[in-house]
Amino acid sequence: METTLPTPPSGPSRLRVHNEWTETTVWLLERTARFPQRLRHSLTVRMENVAIEALEELTAAAWTSRPQAPLSRAGDALNRLRALARLAHGLRALSDGQLAELARRLDAVGAGIGAWRASCGR
């Protein structure tokens, strides 16, 4: 018997933001797994933890009737991840293309979070 997880009880745009960030987190974890050994216990772990923190906050927002606080924390996590990504790029752990792709994904999810927050009356 196969077990399926319930989807968050939210509208399509909210689910889209959650799904986009889930895909981005997978994409990022695949990249950080290839970071140099010297960064494994510092930058790699930090980037992974911040990405997962954002996913947890988006999940919390999708399951609550008052999503403003978790959405704010998710947005803060995205901003911290932007800074960590620039650092990873400067250390040559992320290529120019990977940084550009991550920035595109962060911008898209950030815009989705902003729209979600606006629909909740901030």
Secondary structure, DSSP 8 states (H G I E B T S, - for coil): --------SS-HHHHHHHHHHHHHHHHHHHHHTTS-GGGIIIIIHHHHHHHHHHHHHHHHHHT-S--HHHHHHHHHHHHHHHHHHHHHHHTTSS-HHHHHHHHHHHHHHHHHHHHHHHHTT-
